[in-house]
């Protein structure tokens, strides 16, 4: 039997007037509701490393401003005020969008925080203050595919200085060949490199994994780099500093800041590693079609037209695209782009 919405609203209003909630009517003791500061440790422990890195600063901002409040006492206006503060106080970066992304991240972090509280039974979904306000509308992306000349200039600048030219050159080559994300590159371990078949195993967003072709030349260079810098165990990081420590996100910031000082247009346009991904995938889509570009990018989402179900590409198709992109043969590349079954 479907409940009458008007009666539900009346009942809810009466419960609020009496200072009760639905849990009070079940005959069981409701869980003690923690404060924002106390509950943050629970949320942080349950989050993946990527989620923690993305939302950590926003969660700390919530704890600093609302830490002594019970999580069910925070209002939508409190979250919105924090969003405004994050927008105004956002640090100016090369790719800054006037704090818009900072505000969006704050709302997303608050929603992730309250999703955990809902799952733990501290409040109902309709009572989440973070879900009662809208995220700032995302602006159109300013990234574009780089031209061949621009890519050559970037690589030349990277090789012309810095305290670790070898690592910088490897990073740019790796991202240009594979269109992988920074997290995927930094997560590479010795065991994730197959020099025989010229493949790397990428672990990226959402814990997804895939084998991605690289040129045999790059596979050999990666193996030499890792061994020369102390990688011995299968789980040792592949990309490493000269002191044998694993490379970190900081290396990318230093690299692009250095390139920007030599190429003013890089700094002006806020060009970053993700532009290399955009460049490679644009080229693959133009020459090999959407299906192969989708596989090349590692996209596994099911959104979009139903037709995407039938245009999946395999590893051999991705290797063929890589061979055409680099002009170097690959052991898994196919001689023919399309093999039609006999009918």
Protein Blocks (a to p, Z undefined) as FASTA:
>chain_A
ZZdfklmmmmmmmmmmnopafklmnopacdddddfklmmmmmmmmpcfklmmmmmmmmmm
mmmmmmmpcfklpcfklmmmmmmmmmmmpccdfklgghmmmmmmmmmmmmmmmmmmmmno
pacfklpmklmpccddddddfbdcddfklmmmmmmmmmngcjblklmmmmmmmmmmnopa
fklmmmpcfklpcfknopaddddehhiacdddddfklmmmmmmmmmmnopabfklcfbdc
fkopacdfklmmmmmmmmmmmmmmlmmnopafklmmmmmmmmmmmmnojklmmmmnopab
fgdcfklmmmcccfklmmmmmmmmnopacfkbcfbfbdcddZZ
